[in-house]
Amino acid sequence: MARSALVVEDDPAIRLVLRTTLEDEGYLVLEAETGEQALLVASDSAMDIVLVDLRLPGIHGLDLIRNLRASSQVPILIVTAQTDSHDVVAGLEAGADDYVTKPFVAKELTARIRTVLRRSTQGPEDPSTLTCGPIELRPSTAEVFRDGTPITVSRIEFHVLEELIGARGTVLSRDYLLRKVWGYSSAGDGRVVDNLIYRLRSKIEADPGHPTLLRTVRGFGYRMTD
């Protein structure tokens, strides 16, 4: 059965390019010009992936992402002309899985989609529990606990934490995390990683301003310590 994709884009020319690119990859494509239309389509049809422009008439793209994420774990890819990392980070915080900036290359877009879909459907490589100090991560159920209390994390936050704990104290660079978790084939915006680390610290550290678990190794990257 063909995968299905929902394209939420108010520019008809860009929407046509996205539709053509996805149909060439074998996707069944549904379209929406506004966030309101997207919510109606999503309520009637189960999507394998949703592509969202941030600057939409009516409901803002960020609010659309939050609405979709509140009721579904469908993979969401931001497709935006906004190059300010603040907008991208806000989209990831709202629940998106990744982003592509306009103008995009078709091969890059489809490769990013495949990575997001693979990450959302693949089973854990190691079903055992991962621990670091008071933090317990259960790959088989995608749960995170601190001292036995569950912590709510996004899919991206979970995978970054999984990489860091699994590295057992080894420093992981921003580029490594962008390649391993986001699926980038080349260097990306390291600030996206920095902002995600900031959010993780607010959830797992007793004092986020003075982290003892998720440490910065200046000039190299990040590591988890007991």
DRENDO-1510 file (C-alpha; in Angstrom, 1 decimal, always signed):
<recs>
REC; n; res; u; v; w
REC; 1; MET; +0.0; +0.0; +0.0 .
REC; 2; ALA; +1.3; +3.5; -0.9 .
REC; 3; ARG; +2.3; +5.8; +1.8 .
REC; 4; SER; +0.2; +9.0; +2.2 .
REC; 5; ALA; +1.4; +12.5; +2.8 .
REC; 6; LEU; -0.4; +15.7; +3.7 .
REC; 7; VAL; +1.1; +18.9; +2.3 .
REC; 8; VAL; +0.1; +22.1; +4.1 .
REC; 9; GLU; +1.2; +25.0; +2.0 .
REC; 10; ASP; -0.6; +28.2; +1.0 .
REC; 11; ASP; +1.6; +28.9; -2.1 .
REC; 12; PRO; +0.1; +27.0; -5.0 .
REC; 13; ALA; +3.4; +26.8; -6.9 .
REC; 14; ILE; +5.3; +25.4; -4.0 .
REC; 15; ARG; +2.4; +23.0; -3.2 .
REC; 16; LEU; +2.6; +21.7; -6.8 .
REC; 17; VAL; +6.3; +21.1; -6.5 .
REC; 18; LEU; +5.8; +19.2; -3.2 .
REC; 19; ARG; +3.0; +17.2; -4.7 .
REC; 20; THR; +5.0; +16.3; -7.8 .
REC; 21; THR; +8.1; +15.4; -5.8 .
REC; 22; LEU; +6.1; +13.1; -3.4 .
REC; 23; GLU; +4.0; +11.5; -6.2 .
REC; 24; ASP; +7.3; +10.7; -8.0 .
REC; 25; GLU; +8.3; +8.8; -4.9 .
REC; 26; GLY; +5.0; +6.9; -4.9 .
REC; 27; TYR; +3.1; +8.8; -2.2 .
REC; 28; LEU; -0.6; +9.4; -2.2 .
REC; 29; VAL; -0.7; +13.2; -1.6 .
REC; 30; LEU; -3.5; +15.2; +0.1 .
REC; 31; GLU; -3.3; +19.0; +0.2 .
REC; 32; ALA; -4.4; +21.9; +2.4 .
REC; 33; GLU; -3.9; +25.6; +2.0 .
REC; 34; THR; -4.5; +26.5; +5.6 .
REC; 35; GLY; -4.1; +25.0; +9.0 .
REC; 36; GLU; -7.8; +24.8; +9.4 .
REC; 37; GLN; -8.1; +22.7; +6.3 .
REC; 38; ALA; -5.2; +20.5; +7.4 .
REC; 39; LEU; -7.0; +19.7; +10.7 .
REC; 40; LEU; -10.1; +18.7; +8.8 .
REC; 41; VAL; -8.1; +16.5; +6.4 .
REC; 42; ALA; -6.1; +14.9; +9.3 .
REC; 43; SER; -9.3; +14.1; +11.2 .
REC; 44; ASP; -10.7; +12.2; +8.2 .
REC; 45; SER; -7.6; +10.5; +6.9 .
REC; 46; ALA; -4.7; +8.7; +8.5 .
REC; 47; MET; -1.4; +10.2; +7.2 .
REC; 48; ASP; +2.1; +8.6; +7.2 .
REC; 49; ILE; +3.7; +12.1; +7.2 .
REC; 50; VAL; +2.7; +15.7; +7.3 .
REC; 51; LEU; +4.7; +18.5; +5.6 .
REC; 52; VAL; +3.9; +21.9; +7.1 .
REC; 53; ASP; +4.8; +25.5; +6.2 .
REC; 54; LEU; +5.1; +27.7; +9.2 .
REC; 55; ARG; +3.7; +30.9; +7.7 .
REC; 56; LEU; +0.1; +29.9; +7.0 .
REC; 57; PRO; -3.0; +32.1; +6.8 .
REC; 58; GLY; -5.3; +31.6; +9.7 .
REC; 59; ILE; -3.8; +29.1; +12.2 .
REC; 60; HIS; -0.1; +29.5; +12.3 .
REC; 61; GLY; +2.0; +26.5; +11.4 .
REC; 62; LEU; +3.3; +26.2; +15.0 .
REC; 63; ASP; -0.3; +26.0; +16.3 .
REC; 64; LEU; -1.1; +23.4; +13.6 .
REC; 65; ILE; +1.9; +21.3; +14.7 .
REC; 66; ARG; +0.8; +21.5; +18.4 .
REC; 67; ASN; -2.8; +20.5; +17.4 .
REC; 68; LEU; -1.6; +17.5; +15.4 .
REC; 69; ARG; +0.9; +16.4; +18.0 .
REC; 70; ALA; -1.8; +16.6; +20.8 .
REC; 71; SER; -3.7; +13.8; +19.1 .
REC; 72; SER; -1.2; +11.9; +17.0 .
REC; 73; GLN; +2.4; +10.8; +16.7 .
REC; 74; VAL; +2.4; +11.2; +12.9 .
REC; 75; PRO; +5.8; +12.3; +11.7 .
REC; 76; ILE; +5.9; +16.1; +10.9 .
REC; 77; LEU; +8.4; +17.8; +8.7 .
REC; 78; ILE; +8.6; +21.6; +8.5 .
REC; 79; VAL; +9.1; +23.0; +5.1 .
REC; 80; THR; +9.8; +26.7; +5.5 .
REC; 81; ALA; +11.5; +29.8; +4.1 .
REC; 82; GLN; +12.2; +30.9; +7.6 .
REC; 83; THR; +16.0; +30.6; +8.1 .
REC; 84; ASP; +16.0; +32.0; +11.6 .
REC; 85; SER; +16.9; +29.1; +13.9 .
REC; 86; HIS; +14.4; +30.5; +16.5 .
REC; 87; ASP; +11.5; +29.7; +14.2 .
REC; 88; VAL; +12.9; +26.2; +13.4 .
REC; 89; VAL; +13.6; +25.5; +17.1 .
REC; 90; ALA; +10.0; +26.7; +18.0 .
REC; 91; GLY; +8.7; +24.2; +15.4 .
REC; 92; LEU; +10.7; +21.4; +16.9 .
REC; 93; GLU; +9.6; +22.3; +20.4 .
REC; 94; ALA; +6.0; +22.3; +19.1 .
REC; 95; GLY; +6.5; +18.6; +18.1 .
REC; 96; ALA; +7.9; +18.6; +14.6 .
REC; 97; ASP; +10.5; +15.9; +13.8 .
REC; 98; ASP; +12.7; +17.8; +11.4 .
REC; 99; TYR; +12.8; +20.7; +8.9 .
REC; 100; VAL; +13.8; +21.6; +5.4 .
REC; 101; THR; +14.3; +25.2; +4.2 .
REC; 102; LYS; +13.1; +26.7; +1.0 .
REC; 103; PRO; +14.3; +26.6; -1.7 .
REC; 104; PHE; +14.9; +22.8; -1.3 .
REC; 105; VAL; +16.4; +20.2; -3.5 .
REC; 106; ALA; +14.0; +17.4; -4.3 .
REC; 107; LYS; +16.5; +14.6; -3.4 .
REC; 108; GLU; +17.3; +16.3; -0.1 .
REC; 109; LEU; +13.6; +16.6; +0.8 .
REC; 110; THR; +12.9; +12.9; +0.0 .
REC; 111; ALA; +15.9; +11.7; +1.8 .
REC; 112; ARG; +14.9; +13.7; +4.9 .
REC; 113; ILE; +11.4; +12.3; +4.7 .
REC; 114; ARG; +12.8; +8.7; +4.5 .
REC; 115; THR; +14.9; +9.4; +7.6 .
REC; 116; VAL; +12.0; +10.8; +9.6 .
REC; 117; LEU; +9.8; +7.8; +8.6 .
REC; 118; ARG; +12.5; +5.3; +9.4 .
REC; 119; ARG; +13.1; +6.9; +12.8 .
REC; 120; SER; +9.4; +6.9; +13.6 .
REC; 121; THR; +8.8; +3.2; +12.7 .
REC; 122; GLN; +12.1; +1.4; +13.6 .
REC; 123; GLY; +12.2; -0.7; +16.7 .
REC; 124; PRO; +14.9; -0.3; +19.3 .
REC; 125; GLU; +18.2; -1.8; +18.6 .
REC; 126; ASP; +18.6; -2.8; +22.2 .
REC; 127; PRO; +15.5; -3.4; +24.2 .
REC; 128; SER; +17.3; -3.2; +27.5 .
REC; 129; THR; +16.9; -0.2; +29.9 .
REC; 130; LEU; +19.6; +2.5; +29.6 .
REC; 131; THR; +20.5; +4.3; +32.8 .
REC; 132; CYS; +22.6; +7.3; +33.8 .
REC; 133; GLY; +22.5; +8.3; +37.4 .
REC; 134; PRO; +18.8; +8.9; +38.3 .
REC; 135; ILE; +17.8; +8.8; +34.6 .
REC; 136; GLU; +16.3; +5.7; +33.2 .
REC; 137; LEU; +15.4; +5.3; +29.5 .
REC; 138; ARG; +13.4; +2.4; +28.2 .
REC; 139; PRO; +13.8; +2.1; +24.4 .
REC; 140; SER; +11.1; -0.6; +24.1 .
REC; 141; THR; +8.4; +1.7; +25.3 .
REC; 142; ALA; +10.0; +5.1; +24.5 .
REC; 143; GLU; +9.7; +6.2; +28.2 .
REC; 144; VAL; +12.1; +8.3; +30.3 .
REC; 145; PHE; +12.1; +8.4; +34.1 .
REC; 146; ARG; +14.0; +10.4; +36.7 .
REC; 147; ASP; +14.1; +8.7; +40.1 .
REC; 148; GLY; +11.2; +6.6; +39.0 .
REC; 149; THR; +9.0; +9.6; +38.0 .
REC; 150; PRO; +8.1; +9.7; +34.2 .
REC; 151; ILE; +9.4; +12.6; +32.2 .
REC; 152; THR; +7.6; +13.8; +29.0 .
REC; 153; VAL; +10.0; +14.2; +26.1 .
REC; 154; SER; +9.5; +14.6; +22.4 .
REC; 155; ARG; +10.6; +12.0; +19.9 .
REC; 156; ILE; +13.8; +14.0; +18.9 .
REC; 157; GLU; +14.6; +14.5; +22.6 .
REC; 158; PHE; +14.2; +10.8; +23.3 .
REC; 159; HIS; +16.6; +9.8; +20.5 .
REC; 160; VAL; +19.2; +12.4; +21.5 .
REC; 161; LEU; +19.1; +11.2; +25.1 .
REC; 162; GLU; +19.3; +7.6; +23.9 .
REC; 163; GLU; +22.5; +8.5; +21.9 .
REC; 164; LEU; +24.1; +10.3; +24.8 .
REC; 165; ILE; +23.3; +7.7; +27.4 .
REC; 166; GLY; +24.3; +4.9; +25.1 .
REC; 167; ALA; +27.7; +6.5; +24.5 .
REC; 168; ARG; +28.5; +5.9; +28.1 .
REC; 169; GLY; +30.4; +9.1; +28.8 .
REC; 170; THR; +31.9; +9.6; +25.4 .
REC; 171; VAL; +31.6; +13.1; +24.0 .
REC; 172; LEU; +29.2; +13.4; +21.1 .
REC; 173; SER; +29.7; +16.4; +18.8 .
REC; 174; ARG; +26.8; +18.5; +17.4 .
REC; 175; ASP; +27.6; +17.2; +13.9 .
REC; 176; TYR; +27.4; +13.6; +15.1 .
REC; 177; LEU; +24.0; +14.2; +16.7 .
REC; 178; LEU; +22.7; +16.0; +13.6 .
REC; 179; ARG; +23.8; +13.1; +11.4 .
REC; 180; LYS; +22.7; +10.3; +13.7 .
REC; 181; VAL; +19.4; +11.7; +15.0 .
REC; 182; TRP; +18.3; +14.2; +12.4 .
REC; 183; GLY; +19.8; +12.2; +9.5 .
REC; 184; TYR; +21.8; +15.0; +8.0 .
REC; 185; SER; +24.3; +14.0; +5.4 .
REC; 186; SER; +26.3; +17.2; +5.9 .
REC; 187; ALA; +26.8; +19.8; +8.6 .
REC; 188; GLY; +23.7; +21.5; +9.8 .
REC; 189; ASP; +22.8; +24.3; +12.3 .
REC; 190; GLY; +24.4; +23.4; +15.6 .
REC; 191; ARG; +22.1; +25.8; +17.4 .
REC; 192; VAL; +19.3; +23.4; +16.9 .
REC; 193; VAL; +21.2; +20.8; +18.9 .
REC; 194; ASP; +22.1; +23.4; +21.6 .
REC; 195; ASN; +18.5; +24.4; +22.0 .
REC; 196; LEU; +17.4; +20.8; +22.3 .
REC; 197; ILE; +20.1; +20.2; +24.9 .
REC; 198; TYR; +18.8; +23.2; +26.8 .
REC; 199; ARG; +15.3; +21.7; +26.8 .
REC; 200; LEU; +16.5; +18.3; +27.9 .
REC; 201; ARG; +18.4; +19.8; +30.8 .
REC; 202; SER; +15.2; +21.6; +32.0 .
REC; 203; LYS; +13.6; +18.1; +32.2 .
REC; 204; ILE; +16.3; +15.9; +33.6 .
REC; 205; GLU; +18.6; +18.1; +35.7 .
REC; 206; ALA; +17.8; +19.0; +39.3 .
REC; 207; ASP; +19.3; +22.4; +38.6 .
REC; 208; PRO; +19.4; +23.1; +34.8 .
REC; 209; GLY; +21.6; +26.1; +35.4 .
REC; 210; HIS; +24.3; +24.0; +36.9 .
REC; 211; PRO; +24.0; +20.6; +35.1 .
REC; 212; THR; +25.6; +17.6; +36.6 .
REC; 213; LEU; +24.3; +14.9; +34.2 .
REC; 214; LEU; +24.3; +16.4; +30.7 .
REC; 215; ARG; +27.5; +18.3; +30.5 .
REC; 216; THR; +29.0; +20.5; +27.8 .
REC; 217; VAL; +32.6; +19.8; +26.7 .
REC; 218; ARG; +33.6; +23.1; +25.2 .
REC; 219; GLY; +34.8; +22.9; +21.7 .
REC; 220; PHE; +33.8; +19.2; +21.4 .
REC; 221; GLY; +30.1; +18.6; +22.2 .
REC; 222; TYR; +28.1; +17.0; +24.9 .
REC; 223; ARG; +28.2; +13.9; +27.2 .
REC; 224; MET; +26.2; +12.2; +29.9 .
REC; 225; THR; +27.8; +11.5; +33.2 .
REC; 226; ASP; +26.7; +9.7; +36.4 .
</recs>
